[in-house]
């Protein structure tokens, strides 16, 4: 009978355990533990809409219907989705709307999405849309024209003030995200977003997640 096999722990985890043992042997205090566990999530293409846009697409008085709660408090993926019409009439169907409604309209795509649609989109933080391309959205009730607002989202990390104090960063600072594993890599320009309502969570897009081979058990680290 073959001996049972055990999965090899992630290299990053092994490195952290070794570092802790070195600190102990040298009689040094261990680095303070983070107040909250880090979660790194892949954010697929989606859009944020105003109530006026929702009504233009789905009918007067229509309200978004929550389908699945997201990690950040009060945020959800809605049941409603739209069709995006890009340059040269190329389309993406079933573009998910994330709720609740916002004060501006914004579409977030990965780079490969933009190429397929014929867009040249910039990397921007959410809400920073002046000078960005627009598009047409189509819903079951009608069309809605975005004059601007199509972006590739800047990789970023949501954190509470307690998390920010632990990592010694402030709102809009830039950190590094180290992804371990067979395709390990480091993102050098991870923008910090701090708010009392935020849970510690990194957002990268589908291209970035695929490039680093991110899986639910991949060990990740935030570095200053």
Residue frames as a rotation matrix with the C-alpha (Angstrom) as fourth column:
UNK 1
0.583 0.812 0.000 0.00
0.812 -0.583 0.000 0.00
0.000 0.000 -1.000 0.00
UNK 2
-0.130 -0.654 0.745 1.42
0.588 -0.656 -0.473 3.35
0.799 0.377 0.470 -1.00
UNK 3
-0.526 -0.133 -0.840 2.24
0.806 -0.392 -0.443 5.82
-0.271 -0.910 0.313 1.73
UNK 4
0.596 0.803 0.015 -0.17
0.774 -0.570 -0.276 8.80
-0.213 0.176 -0.961 1.90
UNK 5
-0.430 -0.705 0.564 1.09
0.810 -0.577 -0.105 11.95
0.399 0.411 0.819 0.24
UNK 6
0.235 0.441 -0.866 0.75
0.754 -0.646 -0.124 15.42
-0.614 -0.624 -0.484 1.67
UNK 7
0.752 0.076 0.655 0.47
0.558 -0.602 -0.571 18.61
0.351 0.795 -0.495 -0.38
UNK 8
-0.353 -0.930 -0.102 3.58
0.908 -0.314 -0.279 20.79
0.227 -0.191 0.955 -0.37
UNK 9
0.374 0.503 -0.779 2.88
0.694 -0.709 -0.124 24.04
-0.615 -0.494 -0.614 1.51
UNK 10
0.892 -0.024 0.452 3.25
0.329 -0.652 -0.683 27.27
0.312 0.757 -0.574 -0.48
UNK 11
-0.020 -1.000 -0.010 6.82
0.802 -0.010 -0.597 28.54
0.597 -0.020 0.802 -0.61
UNK 12
-0.197 -0.018 0.980 5.76
-0.210 -0.976 -0.060 31.87
0.958 -0.217 0.188 0.84
UNK 13
0.805 0.536 0.254 4.27
-0.386 0.149 0.910 30.16
0.450 -0.831 0.327 3.88
UNK 14
0.649 -0.650 -0.397 7.47
0.721 0.691 0.047 28.15
0.244 -0.316 0.917 4.39
UNK 15
-0.271 -0.778 0.567 9.53
0.497 -0.618 -0.610 31.34
0.824 0.117 0.554 4.15
UNK 16
0.182 0.410 0.894 7.36
-0.512 -0.737 0.442 33.05
0.840 -0.538 0.076 6.75
UNK 17
0.973 0.196 -0.121 7.64
-0.020 0.594 0.804 30.13
0.229 -0.780 0.582 9.19
UNK 18
0.274 -0.950 -0.149 11.43
0.872 0.311 -0.378 30.07
0.406 -0.026 0.914 8.73
UNK 19
-0.253 -0.342 0.905 11.64
0.056 -0.939 -0.339 33.81
0.966 -0.036 0.257 9.38
UNK 20
0.627 0.563 0.538 9.64
-0.509 -0.227 0.831 33.40
0.590 -0.795 0.144 12.57
UNK 21
0.868 -0.352 -0.350 12.02
0.482 0.768 0.422 30.67
0.120 -0.535 0.836 13.79
UNK 22
-0.110 -0.936 0.335 15.02
0.716 -0.309 -0.626 32.92
0.689 0.171 0.704 13.06
UNK 23
0.044 0.205 0.978 13.45
-0.390 -0.897 0.206 35.73
0.920 -0.391 0.040 15.10
UNK 24
0.928 0.361 0.091 12.90
-0.234 0.376 0.897 33.33
0.290 -0.853 0.433 17.99
UNK 25
0.582 -0.770 -0.260 16.48
0.785 0.616 -0.069 31.96
0.214 -0.164 0.963 17.91
UNK 26
-0.347 -0.735 0.582 17.90
0.533 -0.665 -0.523 35.48
0.771 0.129 0.623 17.83
UNK 27
-0.438 0.232 -0.869 15.71
0.867 -0.148 -0.476 36.56
-0.239 -0.962 -0.136 20.72
UNK 28
-0.996 0.092 0.006 13.98
-0.085 -0.934 0.347 39.21
0.038 0.345 0.938 18.65
UNK 29
-0.354 0.934 0.048 10.30
-0.207 -0.028 -0.978 40.12
-0.912 -0.356 0.203 18.94
UNK 30
-0.484 0.277 0.830 8.13
0.793 0.539 0.282 38.63
-0.369 0.795 -0.481 16.24
UNK 31
-0.963 0.205 0.176 6.62
-0.072 -0.823 0.563 41.09
0.260 0.530 0.807 13.75
UNK 32
-0.577 0.806 0.133 3.12
-0.436 -0.166 -0.885 42.12
-0.691 -0.568 0.447 14.79
UNK 33
-0.657 0.432 0.618 0.41
0.658 0.729 0.189 39.95
-0.368 0.531 -0.763 13.29
UNK 34
-0.883 0.402 0.243 -1.94
-0.108 -0.677 0.728 41.65
0.458 0.616 0.641 10.86
UNK 35
-0.679 0.663 0.315 -5.33
-0.534 -0.151 -0.832 42.48
-0.504 -0.733 0.457 12.43
UNK 36
0.465 0.883 0.065 -7.19
-0.527 0.335 -0.781 40.86
-0.711 0.329 0.621 9.53
UNK 37
-0.097 -0.449 0.888 -6.51
0.456 0.774 0.440 38.09
-0.885 0.448 0.129 7.02
UNK 38
-0.502 -0.177 -0.846 -5.66
-0.579 -0.658 0.481 39.21
-0.642 0.732 0.228 3.49
UNK 39
0.213 0.600 0.771 -8.06
0.436 0.648 -0.625 38.25
-0.874 0.469 -0.124 0.72
UNK 40
-0.690 -0.420 -0.589 -7.04
-0.375 -0.488 0.788 38.63
-0.619 0.765 0.179 -2.94
UNK 41
0.123 0.852 0.510 -9.96
0.329 0.449 -0.830 38.49
-0.936 0.270 -0.225 -5.37
UNK 42
-0.881 -0.287 0.375 -10.22
0.427 -0.146 0.892 38.58
-0.201 0.947 0.251 -9.14
UNK 43
-0.155 0.821 -0.550 -12.71
-0.065 -0.564 -0.823 41.20
-0.986 -0.092 0.141 -10.28
UNK 44
-0.426 0.074 0.902 -14.27
0.835 0.416 0.360 40.17
-0.349 0.906 -0.238 -13.61
UNK 45
-0.923 0.071 0.378 -15.57
0.167 -0.812 0.559 42.76
0.347 0.579 0.738 -16.07
UNK 46
-0.154 0.884 -0.442 -18.60
0.977 0.071 -0.199 44.65
-0.145 -0.463 -0.875 -14.79
UNK 47
-0.464 0.021 0.886 -20.26
0.316 -0.930 0.188 48.05
0.828 0.367 0.425 -14.65
UNK 48
-0.571 0.333 -0.750 -21.49
0.689 -0.302 -0.659 50.53
-0.447 -0.893 -0.057 -12.05
UNK 49
-0.487 0.483 0.727 -24.55
0.602 -0.417 0.681 52.57
0.632 0.770 -0.088 -13.03
UNK 50
-0.934 0.326 0.148 -26.61
-0.353 -0.762 -0.542 55.51
-0.064 -0.559 0.827 -11.84
UNK 51
-0.403 0.873 0.275 -30.31
0.270 0.401 -0.875 55.08
-0.874 -0.278 -0.397 -11.13
UNK 52
0.244 0.479 -0.843 -31.07
-0.637 -0.577 -0.512 57.11
-0.732 0.662 0.164 -14.28
UNK 53
-0.508 -0.505 -0.698 -29.03
-0.857 0.379 0.350 54.67
0.088 0.775 -0.625 -16.39
UNK 54
-0.926 0.207 0.316 -30.76
0.086 0.930 -0.358 51.66
-0.368 -0.305 -0.878 -14.79
UNK 55
-0.030 0.994 -0.109 -34.17
0.066 -0.107 -0.992 53.12
-0.997 -0.037 -0.063 -15.61
UNK 56
0.095 0.005 -0.995 -33.16
-0.912 -0.399 -0.089 53.90
-0.398 0.917 -0.034 -19.19
UNK 57
-0.711 -0.512 -0.482 -32.01
-0.667 0.709 0.230 50.30
0.224 0.485 -0.845 -19.65
UNK 58
-0.930 0.287 -0.231 -34.67
0.338 0.914 -0.225 48.42
0.146 -0.287 -0.947 -17.65
UNK 59
-0.092 0.962 0.257 -37.65
0.621 -0.146 0.770 50.78
0.778 0.230 -0.584 -17.47
UNK 60
-0.177 0.084 0.981 -38.94
-0.439 -0.898 -0.002 53.64
0.881 -0.431 0.196 -15.29
UNK 61
0.458 0.365 0.811 -38.71
-0.865 -0.026 0.501 52.96
0.204 -0.931 0.304 -11.57
UNK 62
0.718 -0.190 -0.670 -36.68
0.076 0.978 -0.197 49.78
0.692 0.090 0.716 -11.98
UNK 63
0.562 -0.545 0.622 -34.53
-0.815 -0.236 0.529 48.85
-0.141 -0.804 -0.577 -8.97
UNK 64
-0.257 -0.741 -0.620 -31.48
-0.709 0.580 -0.400 46.57
0.656 0.337 -0.675 -9.09
UNK 65
0.834 0.549 0.052 -32.11
-0.471 0.660 0.585 43.10
0.287 -0.513 0.809 -7.69
UNK 66
-0.037 -0.905 0.423 -29.29
-0.979 0.119 0.168 41.71
-0.202 -0.408 -0.890 -5.49
UNK 67
0.663 0.177 -0.727 -28.16
-0.441 0.878 -0.188 38.28
0.605 0.446 0.660 -6.66
UNK 68
0.489 -0.599 -0.634 -24.95
0.733 0.676 -0.073 37.69
0.473 -0.429 0.770 -4.68
UNK 69
0.982 -0.161 -0.098 -23.35
-0.059 -0.756 0.652 39.67
-0.179 -0.634 -0.752 -1.89
UNK 70
0.446 -0.894 0.037 -19.74
0.094 0.006 -0.996 40.76
0.890 0.448 0.087 -2.39
UNK 71
-0.070 -0.573 -0.817 -17.00
0.874 0.360 -0.327 40.80
0.482 -0.736 0.475 0.23
UNK 72
-0.947 -0.251 0.200 -17.22
0.151 -0.899 -0.411 44.55
0.283 -0.359 0.889 0.83
UNK 73
-0.606 0.731 -0.314 -20.16
0.543 0.092 -0.834 45.44
-0.581 -0.676 -0.453 3.07
UNK 74
0.080 0.808 -0.584 -23.30
-0.060 -0.581 -0.812 46.48
-0.995 0.100 0.002 1.19
UNK 75
-0.347 -0.263 -0.900 -21.93
-0.884 -0.228 0.408 45.67
-0.312 0.938 -0.153 -2.29
UNK 76
0.032 0.415 0.909 -23.55
-0.029 0.910 -0.414 43.02
-0.999 -0.013 0.041 -4.47
UNK 77
-0.988 -0.152 -0.031 -23.71
-0.053 0.140 0.989 41.54
-0.146 0.978 -0.146 -7.94
UNK 78
-0.257 0.954 -0.154 -27.14
-0.716 -0.295 -0.633 42.30
-0.649 -0.053 0.759 -9.37
UNK 79
0.022 0.375 0.927 -29.30
0.402 0.846 -0.352 39.90
-0.916 0.380 -0.132 -11.34
UNK 80
0.896 0.394 -0.203 -29.42
0.023 -0.499 -0.866 42.52
-0.443 0.772 -0.456 -14.07
UNK 81
-0.244 -0.946 0.214 -26.86
0.479 0.075 0.875 42.49
-0.843 0.316 0.435 -16.87
UNK 82
0.618 0.393 -0.681 -26.45
-0.314 -0.671 -0.672 44.55
-0.721 0.629 -0.291 -20.03
UNK 83
0.518 -0.471 0.713 -24.88
0.837 0.451 -0.310 44.31
-0.175 0.758 0.628 -23.46
UNK 84
0.205 -0.558 -0.804 -21.92
-0.001 -0.822 0.570 46.59
-0.979 -0.116 -0.169 -24.13
UNK 85
0.798 0.038 0.602 -21.53
0.598 0.082 -0.798 47.87
-0.080 0.996 0.043 -27.68
UNK 86
0.169 -0.855 -0.490 -17.99
0.342 -0.415 0.843 48.98
-0.925 -0.310 0.222 -28.41
UNK 87
-0.178 -0.329 -0.927 -16.15
-0.689 -0.631 0.356 50.43
-0.702 0.702 -0.114 -31.39
UNK 88
-0.701 -0.079 -0.709 -17.08
-0.684 0.355 0.637 49.01
0.202 0.932 -0.302 -34.79
UNK 89
0.234 0.972 -0.016 -20.24
-0.888 0.221 0.403 47.50
0.396 -0.080 0.915 -33.22
UNK 90
-0.442 -0.397 -0.804 -18.34
0.013 0.894 -0.449 44.77
0.897 -0.209 -0.389 -31.38
UNK 91
0.348 0.734 0.583 -20.24
-0.656 -0.253 0.711 43.60
0.669 -0.630 0.394 -28.30
UNK 92
-0.909 -0.345 -0.233 -19.92
-0.062 0.667 -0.743 41.91
0.412 -0.661 -0.628 -24.91
UNK 93
0.101 0.995 -0.016 -23.17
-0.275 0.043 0.960 40.43
0.956 -0.093 0.278 -23.66
UNK 94
0.704 0.325 -0.632 -24.15
0.447 0.489 0.749 39.72
0.552 -0.810 0.199 -20.07
UNK 95
-0.475 -0.794 0.380 -22.01
0.175 -0.509 -0.843 42.49
0.862 -0.334 0.381 -18.57
UNK 96
0.015 0.512 -0.859 -22.90
0.920 0.329 0.212 42.23
0.391 -0.794 -0.466 -14.89
UNK 97
0.177 0.114 0.978 -24.08
-0.187 -0.971 0.147 45.31
0.966 -0.209 -0.150 -12.98
UNK 98
-0.491 -0.344 -0.800 -22.71
0.739 0.323 -0.592 45.74
0.462 -0.882 0.096 -9.46
UNK 99
0.396 0.741 0.542 -24.93
0.194 -0.644 0.740 47.50
0.898 -0.188 -0.399 -6.95
UNK 100
0.253 0.944 -0.213 -26.01
0.684 -0.331 -0.651 49.62
-0.684 0.019 -0.729 -5.33
UNK 101
0.643 0.054 0.764 -26.36
0.683 -0.491 -0.541 52.44
0.346 0.870 -0.352 -7.84
UNK 102
-0.238 -0.822 -0.517 -23.64
0.884 -0.404 0.234 55.09
-0.401 -0.401 0.824 -7.88
UNK 103
0.400 0.343 -0.850 -23.38
0.138 -0.939 -0.314 58.77
-0.906 0.009 -0.423 -8.78
UNK 104
-0.028 -0.398 -0.917 -21.52
-0.906 -0.377 0.191 58.06
-0.421 0.836 -0.351 -12.04
UNK 105
0.933 0.349 0.088 -21.49
-0.258 0.819 -0.513 55.41
-0.251 0.455 0.854 -14.75
UNK 106
-0.014 -0.997 -0.076 -18.36
-0.961 -0.008 0.275 53.28
-0.275 0.077 -0.958 -15.14
UNK 107
0.951 0.181 -0.252 -17.42
-0.261 0.904 -0.338 50.12
0.166 0.387 0.907 -17.04
UNK 108
0.169 -0.919 0.356 -14.41
-0.836 0.057 0.546 48.08
-0.522 -0.390 -0.759 -15.89
UNK 109
0.950 0.100 -0.297 -12.78
-0.277 0.711 -0.646 45.75
0.147 0.696 0.703 -18.42
UNK 110
0.374 -0.881 0.290 -9.64
0.251 0.398 0.882 43.65
-0.893 -0.257 0.370 -18.57
UNK 111
-0.294 -0.614 -0.733 -7.07
-0.548 -0.520 0.655 44.38
-0.783 0.594 -0.184 -21.29
UNK 112
-0.937 -0.051 0.344 -8.10
0.210 0.706 0.677 41.37
-0.278 0.706 -0.651 -23.39
UNK 113
0.058 0.998 0.011 -11.73
0.796 -0.040 -0.603 42.54
-0.602 0.044 -0.797 -23.22
UNK 114
0.323 0.027 -0.946 -10.66
-0.181 -0.979 -0.090 45.94
-0.929 0.200 -0.312 -24.51
UNK 115
-0.726 -0.648 -0.230 -8.68
-0.388 0.110 0.915 44.41
-0.567 0.754 -0.331 -27.38
UNK 116
-0.686 0.518 0.511 -11.65
0.659 0.740 0.134 42.25
-0.309 0.429 -0.849 -28.41
UNK 117
0.353 0.901 -0.253 -13.92
0.728 -0.434 -0.530 45.31
-0.588 0.003 -0.809 -28.42
UNK 118
0.148 -0.385 0.911 -11.45
0.841 -0.436 -0.321 47.60
0.521 0.813 0.259 -30.19
UNK 119
0.974 0.218 0.060 -10.99
0.141 -0.794 0.591 49.91
0.176 -0.567 -0.805 -27.19
UNK 120
-0.210 -0.977 0.035 -7.84
0.435 -0.125 -0.892 51.72
0.876 -0.172 0.451 -26.12
UNK 121
0.773 0.625 0.113 -8.58
0.133 -0.333 0.933 52.12
0.621 -0.706 -0.341 -22.40
UNK 122
-0.127 -0.845 0.519 -6.40
-0.506 -0.395 -0.767 53.62
0.853 -0.360 -0.377 -19.67
UNK 123
-0.230 -0.022 -0.973 -5.58
0.757 0.624 -0.193 52.17
0.611 -0.781 -0.126 -16.25
UNK 124
-0.360 0.212 0.909 -7.51
-0.372 -0.926 0.069 54.31
0.856 -0.313 0.412 -13.75
UNK 125
-0.977 0.189 -0.095 -8.72
0.146 0.282 -0.948 54.26
-0.152 -0.941 -0.303 -10.18
UNK 126
-0.269 0.958 0.099 -12.49
0.949 0.246 0.198 53.89
0.165 0.147 -0.975 -9.82
UNK 127
0.540 0.613 -0.577 -14.22
0.675 -0.725 -0.139 57.23
-0.503 -0.314 -0.805 -10.35
UNK 128
-0.147 -0.671 -0.727 -11.32
-0.154 -0.710 0.687 58.79
-0.977 0.213 0.001 -12.25
UNK 129
0.093 0.345 0.934 -13.02
0.739 0.605 -0.297 58.79
-0.667 0.718 -0.199 -15.63
UNK 130
0.658 0.169 -0.734 -12.42
-0.255 -0.867 -0.427 62.21
-0.709 0.468 -0.528 -17.28
UNK 131
0.025 -0.663 -0.748 -10.91
-0.961 -0.223 0.165 61.70
-0.276 0.714 -0.643 -20.72
UNK 132
-0.665 -0.225 0.712 -11.73
-0.159 0.974 0.159 57.97
-0.730 -0.008 -0.684 -20.89
UNK 133
-0.922 0.335 -0.195 -13.61
-0.154 0.146 0.977 56.31
0.356 0.931 -0.083 -23.79
UNK 134
-0.298 0.901 0.316 -17.36
-0.819 -0.072 -0.569 55.92
-0.489 -0.429 0.759 -23.78
UNK 135
-0.998 0.060 0.010 -19.64
0.057 0.860 0.508 53.18
0.022 0.507 -0.862 -25.07
UNK 136
-0.236 0.972 -0.017 -23.24
-0.825 -0.191 0.532 52.23
0.513 0.139 0.847 -25.66
UNK 137
-0.931 0.067 0.359 -25.10
-0.181 0.769 -0.614 49.94
-0.317 -0.636 -0.703 -23.23
UNK 138
-0.418 0.823 -0.386 -28.21
-0.600 0.069 0.797 48.01
0.682 0.565 0.464 -24.24
UNK 139
-0.876 0.238 0.420 -30.84
-0.258 0.503 -0.824 46.60
-0.408 -0.830 -0.379 -21.89
UNK 140
-0.638 0.674 0.373 -34.29
0.744 0.665 0.071 45.06
-0.200 0.323 -0.925 -22.31
UNK 141
0.353 0.826 -0.440 -35.98
0.660 -0.553 -0.509 48.49
-0.663 -0.111 -0.740 -22.23
UNK 142
0.996 0.008 0.084 -33.56
0.064 -0.717 -0.695 50.60
0.054 0.698 -0.714 -24.26
UNK 143
0.259 -0.954 0.152 -30.11
0.737 0.094 -0.669 52.03
0.624 0.285 0.727 -24.81
UNK 144
0.929 -0.085 -0.361 -27.89
0.188 -0.730 0.657 54.24
-0.319 -0.678 -0.662 -22.67
UNK 145
0.589 -0.732 0.343 -24.92
0.334 -0.165 -0.928 56.19
0.736 0.661 0.147 -24.02
UNK 146
0.647 -0.533 -0.545 -21.81
0.525 -0.207 0.826 56.63
-0.553 -0.821 0.146 -21.87
UNK 147
0.937 -0.336 0.094 -19.76
-0.169 -0.673 -0.720 59.54
0.304 0.659 -0.688 -23.16
UNK 148
-0.166 -0.983 0.079 -16.88
-0.667 0.053 -0.743 58.41
0.726 -0.176 -0.664 -20.92
UNK 149
0.303 0.284 0.910 -16.22
-0.944 0.218 0.246 55.87
-0.129 -0.934 0.335 -18.18
UNK 150
0.968 -0.038 -0.248 -14.67
-0.023 0.971 -0.237 52.75
0.250 0.235 0.939 -19.75
UNK 151
0.311 -0.882 0.354 -11.48
-0.938 -0.345 -0.035 51.88
0.153 -0.322 -0.934 -17.83
UNK 152
0.233 -0.357 -0.905 -9.11
0.269 0.917 -0.293 49.13
0.935 -0.175 0.310 -16.83
UNK 153
0.942 0.259 0.215 -9.14
-0.116 -0.349 0.930 49.26
0.316 -0.900 -0.299 -13.02
UNK 154
-0.033 -0.962 0.272 -5.87
-0.690 -0.175 -0.702 50.03
0.723 -0.211 -0.658 -11.23
UNK 155
0.021 -0.012 -1.000 -4.96
0.508 0.861 0.000 47.09
0.861 -0.508 0.024 -8.96
UNK 156
-0.231 -0.001 0.973 -5.86
-0.600 -0.787 -0.143 48.24
0.766 -0.617 0.181 -5.45
UNK 157
-0.599 0.023 -0.801 -6.35
0.556 0.731 -0.394 47.12
0.577 -0.681 -0.451 -1.87
UNK 158
0.325 0.756 0.568 -9.28
-0.222 -0.523 0.823 48.02
0.919 -0.393 -0.002 0.35
UNK 159
-0.411 -0.426 -0.806 -8.42
0.659 0.472 -0.586 48.35
0.630 -0.772 0.087 4.03
UNK 160
0.748 0.641 -0.174 -9.75
0.538 -0.431 0.724 49.74
0.389 -0.635 -0.667 7.29
UNK 161
0.596 -0.539 0.596 -7.85
-0.581 -0.801 -0.144 52.33
0.554 -0.261 -0.790 9.37
UNK 162
0.656 -0.359 0.664 -6.65
-0.484 0.476 0.735 49.47
-0.580 -0.803 0.138 11.63
UNK 163
0.697 -0.406 0.590 -5.19
0.645 0.715 -0.270 47.64
-0.312 0.569 0.761 8.63
UNK 164
0.696 -0.425 0.578 -3.60
0.192 -0.665 -0.721 50.87
0.691 0.613 -0.382 7.39
UNK 165
0.652 -0.455 0.607 -1.99
-0.756 -0.458 0.468 51.44
0.065 -0.764 -0.642 10.78
UNK 166
0.679 -0.394 0.619 -0.59
0.025 0.855 0.517 47.90
-0.734 -0.336 0.591 10.78
UNK 167
0.478 -0.484 0.733 0.93
0.873 0.351 -0.338 48.26
-0.094 0.801 0.591 7.31
UNK 168
-0.099 -0.510 -0.854 1.97
0.464 -0.783 0.414 51.87
-0.880 -0.355 0.314 8.05
UNK 169
-0.800 -0.042 0.599 0.26
0.582 -0.295 0.758 53.29
0.145 0.955 0.260 4.97
UNK 170
-0.475 0.687 -0.550 -2.40
-0.035 -0.639 -0.769 55.89
-0.879 -0.346 0.327 4.26
UNK 171
0.508 0.807 0.301 -5.11
0.334 0.138 -0.933 56.44
-0.794 0.574 -0.199 1.68
UNK 172
0.991 -0.029 -0.132 -3.76
-0.135 -0.271 -0.953 56.45
-0.008 0.962 -0.273 -1.90
UNK 173
0.059 -0.982 0.179 -0.30
-0.766 0.070 0.639 55.24
-0.640 -0.175 -0.748 -0.90
UNK 174
0.509 0.022 -0.861 1.23
-0.719 0.561 -0.410 52.57
0.474 0.827 0.302 -3.14
UNK 175
0.244 -0.387 0.889 2.16
-0.653 0.612 0.446 49.09
-0.717 -0.689 -0.103 -1.90
UNK 176
-0.528 -0.387 -0.756 3.42
-0.796 0.535 0.282 45.86
0.296 0.751 -0.590 -3.47
UNK 177
0.560 0.670 0.487 1.48
-0.741 0.668 -0.067 42.61
-0.370 -0.323 0.871 -3.68
UNK 178
-0.572 -0.790 -0.221 3.65
-0.819 0.538 0.198 39.50
-0.037 0.295 -0.955 -3.78
UNK 179
0.648 0.758 -0.075 1.95
-0.760 0.638 -0.126 36.42
-0.048 0.139 0.989 -5.24
UNK 180
-0.382 -0.781 0.494 3.66
-0.707 0.591 0.388 33.12
-0.595 -0.201 -0.778 -4.48
UNK 181
0.543 0.574 0.613 3.32
-0.112 0.773 -0.625 29.84
-0.832 0.271 0.484 -6.34
UNK 182
0.105 -0.529 0.842 4.56
0.777 0.572 0.262 28.37
-0.621 0.627 0.471 -9.66
UNK 183
0.089 -0.015 0.996 3.80
0.837 -0.541 -0.084 31.62
0.540 0.841 -0.036 -11.53
UNK 184
0.346 0.076 -0.935 4.69
0.837 -0.476 0.271 33.89
-0.424 -0.876 -0.228 -8.64
UNK 185
-0.255 -0.408 0.877 5.10
0.699 -0.704 -0.124 37.57
0.668 0.581 0.464 -9.35
UNK 186
-0.408 0.061 -0.911 4.92
0.757 -0.535 -0.375 40.96
-0.510 -0.843 0.172 -7.65
UNK 187
0.375 0.558 0.741 2.56
0.781 -0.621 0.072 43.80
0.500 0.551 -0.668 -8.48
UNK 188
-0.551 -0.797 -0.247 4.49
0.816 -0.453 -0.360 47.00
0.175 -0.400 0.900 -7.80
UNK 189
-0.930 0.227 0.290 1.70
-0.206 -0.973 0.100 49.57
0.305 0.033 0.952 -8.03
UNK 190
-0.276 0.834 -0.477 -1.08
0.793 0.478 0.377 48.46
0.543 -0.274 -0.794 -5.72
UNK 191
-0.561 0.106 0.821 -3.00
-0.207 -0.978 -0.015 51.57
0.802 -0.178 0.570 -4.64
UNK 192
-0.825 0.208 -0.526 -4.28
0.564 0.357 -0.744 51.74
0.034 -0.911 -0.412 -1.06
UNK 193
-0.281 0.805 0.523 -7.89
-0.187 -0.580 0.793 52.70
0.941 0.125 0.313 -0.39
UNK 194
-0.896 -0.108 -0.430 -8.72
0.393 0.253 -0.884 53.31
0.205 -0.961 -0.184 3.26
UNK 195
-0.288 0.848 0.444 -12.21
-0.566 -0.525 0.636 53.63
0.772 -0.068 0.632 4.73
UNK 196
-0.592 0.068 0.803 -13.77
-0.769 0.253 -0.588 52.55
-0.243 -0.965 -0.098 8.06
UNK 197
0.455 0.874 0.173 -16.28
-0.742 0.479 -0.468 50.39
-0.492 0.085 0.866 6.17
UNK 198
0.342 -0.351 -0.872 -13.65
-0.790 0.395 -0.469 48.45
0.509 0.849 -0.142 4.19
UNK 199
0.833 -0.225 0.505 -12.52
-0.099 0.837 0.538 44.87
-0.544 -0.498 0.676 4.76
UNK 200
-0.097 -0.971 -0.218 -8.95
-0.596 -0.119 0.794 43.92
-0.797 0.207 -0.567 3.81
UNK 201
0.476 0.333 0.814 -9.23
0.444 0.708 -0.549 42.86
-0.759 0.623 0.189 0.18
UNK 202
-0.572 -0.670 -0.473 -7.14
-0.235 -0.419 0.877 43.20
-0.786 0.613 0.083 -2.97
UNK 203
0.646 0.740 0.189 -8.80
0.048 0.208 -0.977 43.51
-0.762 0.640 0.099 -6.37
UNK 204
-0.636 -0.710 -0.304 -7.01
-0.338 -0.098 0.936 42.49
-0.694 0.698 -0.178 -9.57
UNK 205
0.212 0.781 -0.588 -8.63
-0.920 -0.044 -0.390 41.80
-0.330 0.623 0.709 -12.93
UNK 206
0.875 0.248 0.415 -8.96
-0.153 0.956 -0.250 38.53
-0.459 0.155 0.875 -14.84
UNK 207
0.725 -0.678 -0.121 -5.85
-0.102 0.067 -0.992 39.12
0.681 0.732 -0.021 -16.96
UNK 208
-0.049 -0.776 0.629 -3.75
-0.842 -0.307 -0.444 39.79
0.538 -0.551 -0.638 -13.87
UNK 209
0.320 0.252 0.914 -5.22
-0.802 0.585 0.120 36.83
-0.504 -0.771 0.389 -11.98
UNK 210
0.995 0.042 0.092 -4.54
0.018 0.823 -0.568 34.46
-0.099 0.566 0.818 -14.87
UNK 211
0.514 -0.858 0.013 -1.00
-0.358 -0.228 -0.905 35.79
0.779 0.461 -0.424 -15.35
UNK 212
-0.330 -0.675 0.660 -0.01
-0.884 -0.024 -0.467 34.99
0.332 -0.737 -0.588 -11.76
UNK 213
-0.446 0.185 -0.876 -2.00
0.013 0.980 0.201 31.72
0.895 0.078 -0.439 -11.54
UNK 214
-0.701 0.182 0.689 -4.01
-0.699 -0.369 -0.613 32.96
0.143 -0.911 0.386 -8.55
UNK 215
-0.297 0.615 -0.731 -5.97
0.213 0.789 0.577 30.22
0.931 0.016 -0.365 -6.77
UNK 216
0.673 0.663 0.329 -8.01
-0.159 -0.304 0.939 30.26
0.722 -0.684 -0.100 -3.54
UNK 217
0.899 -0.346 -0.269 -5.08
0.398 0.390 0.830 28.75
-0.182 -0.853 0.489 -1.58
UNK 218
0.258 -0.839 0.479 -2.31
0.617 -0.238 -0.750 30.89
0.743 0.489 0.456 -3.14
UNK 219
0.253 -0.263 -0.931 -0.19
0.886 -0.323 0.332 32.57
-0.388 -0.909 0.151 -0.48
UNK 220
0.293 -0.069 0.954 -0.09
0.584 -0.777 -0.236 36.36
0.757 0.626 -0.187 -0.96
UNK 221
-0.071 -0.402 -0.913 1.68
0.949 -0.310 0.063 39.15
-0.308 -0.862 0.403 0.91
UNK 222
0.879 0.247 0.408 1.29
0.339 -0.926 -0.169 42.93
0.336 0.287 -0.897 1.12
UNK 223
0.014 -0.949 -0.315 4.65
0.990 -0.032 0.140 44.70
-0.143 -0.313 0.939 1.14
UNK 224
0.725 0.156 -0.671 5.52
0.193 -0.981 -0.019 48.36
-0.661 -0.115 -0.741 1.61
